[in-house]
Amino acid sequence: MKGLVFGLYRPLNMKLVLIFVASTLLPLMLTTYIGARFYIERTSEDTGILIDNTLISLSQSLSSYLNELDQLTLIPYYNDDFIYALKVKASESYESLSRYQVLSITNMLDSQLRFVRNTRKDIMSTLIVADNKPLFYSTNNPLNDVADNYEFAETDWYRKAIEAAGNAVFVNPHKQDYFTRTKGETVFSVARTIRDIPSRQPISVIIADANTVVLQKMFQDIDFHVPSHIVLLDEERHFVYANHDVSPALFRTMPDNRSVVSDGGQSYMVIRRTVAPYNWELVVLLSYSALEKKTLWIYVNSALLYIVCLVVAFLFYQGLSRKVMGPVKDIIKTMGKIEQGDFSARYRSRTTDEFDVIGRSLNSMIEELKQKIEVEYVLKLKQRNSEYKALQSQIQPHFLYNMLGGFVALNQIGERELLEKSIIDLTLLLRYILNHPDMTTLEEELTLIEKYGSLQQLRFGERLQVHVSCEDGIRLHKVPKLLLQPLAENAIIHGIEPLSRPCRLTISADTVVEAGVPFVRIVIEDDGIGFDPEQLQEYGQIGLTNTRERLQLCFPDSRFELESAPGAGTRIAIIIPEANFHGHTHSG
């Protein structure tokens, strides 16, 4: 946990700055937002009024124009001879008329429709048909002719005109595909059924085609000072005209007036007006995003004003905070030294305010803490050395007991010279055990194992082979005395002695790296009888337990790993972090 408190430390002056910024910025943001929303609503309302007035004028002009087109299709009713001529031309007897009669009828029809063509430049053509039979047509293109075998009765405008029973039917912009020369032209049309007045039976259908340029001219000069779309819908809510591409999905359900709709990622405010008496809708889609952009200057000016005020307030605050934060920083610096173990650090007061009281209290606490740590450290050190000595004393009798038992066996079989040599080797081992310091080098500990192995080879002969190796860079690392001997003894007594075949005992020390961290690894491995780790009590439990405890006492971060199986030998690995050896000064 060392360093955690100061690692999470955040200066008080920064907290005060954050509080100041939050306490001023949030109200400013709220006020700016409310003001901007009010501006948008007010601007939207004013723009809506302007558009309403414009739409009233547009709807009146559009209504007048539609009424003119409506009246245009009533021309046949103004002349009885015209109606008579249509009835004759639509009858089956027309084919039997004389050339003079045919010419008279044609002149009658042409004179009436020529007047329309000459007085109305927006009318591109007028066509009169009965079922699929063209009776007469007049067009501003002298080369134009009616398309052969055109099925007029199958068109939507023809059927709607018949169903309207003499009322005018307005046809959405469409191609003039019933003419040969102008079939690619887009026109806006009005159609009506011409009926016999006495019998009220339909004679034919007249359709007048107007150039759509008229609608474009009607809307092209309109400017609301905000990006907008103007859409004209018929009574069935089909597009008649739109100055820009607009999704038809917007008008499947007619949006309410002054509502906001979305199309293609853009938001629009809807302003609509009904064109009476035709029940058409004139709709303006006003870019709501553009209206909101007009409020950008409010946000920019507010931000600039706030930044200026913040800089001035910050400079004033910095001057004042230095006087307040000086003692706080001194106290923090003193506590940091204490955390690093420097108990000689003391706070030196520079003021006579509350910080002076805190500083004197801190100094008293440091002095008291220093005394308690010194007392606790000495007691803990004594306790640790006592435990270490107790564990080591358990090893020595156990080792001697096993060796003396071997000497008795040598004496019983009469091996006097071998017994004498074994006693000399044991003397050297006992001198190391009794006189050597409690912490020894890894090299000396492995030399002890070699001597111990040689001593055991006198007893086992060719049945025991001992191999010891050590990496050069770790030979001088300090380890507890007799750390490895009990493990080697367990391997020989419990793993190798029960077998009659030659066995191998290997002790090695090297370095390994795990997750980027270097470790010292000591391995004691034999190819003896092995055992089930679940039955550890049968395999030198005392030696293993003592070694584990001594290892943890000296190296708390170390690991003790044991692997074994019946018939597969035993492998013990002691793994100690390399950093644990630097500055290790344990002594008895």
Buried (B, 14 or more C-beta within 10 A) or exposed (E): EEEEEEEEEEEBBEEBBEEBBEEBEEEBBEEBBEBBEEBBEEBBEEBBEBBBEBBEEBBEEBBEBBEEBBEBBEBBBEBEEBBEBBBBBBEEEBEEBEEEEBEBBEEBBBEBBEEBBEEBEBBBBBBBBBEEBBBBBBBBBEEBEBBEEBEBBEBEBBBBBBEBEBEBBBBBBBEBEBBBEBEEBEBBBBBBBBBEEEEEEBBBBBBBBBBBEBBEEBBEEBEBEBBBBBBBBBEEBEBBBBBEEBEEEBBEEBBEEBEEBEBEEBBBBBBBBBBEEBEBBBBBBBBBEBBBEBBEEBBEEBBEEBEEEBEEBEEEBEEEBEEBBEBBEBBBEBBBBBBEEEBEBBBEBEEEEEBBEBBEEBBEEBEEEEEEEEEEEEEEEEEEBEEBEEBBEBBBEBBBEBBEEBBEEBEEEEBEEBBEBBEEBBEEBBEBBEEBEBBBBBBBBBBBBBBBBBBBBBBBEEBBBBEBEBBEEBEEBBBBBBBBBBBBBBBBBBBBBEEEEEBBBBBBBBEEEEEEEEBBBBBBBBBBBBBEEEEBEEBBEEBBBBBBBBBEBBBEEBBBEBEBEEEEBBBBBBBBBBEBBEEBEBEE
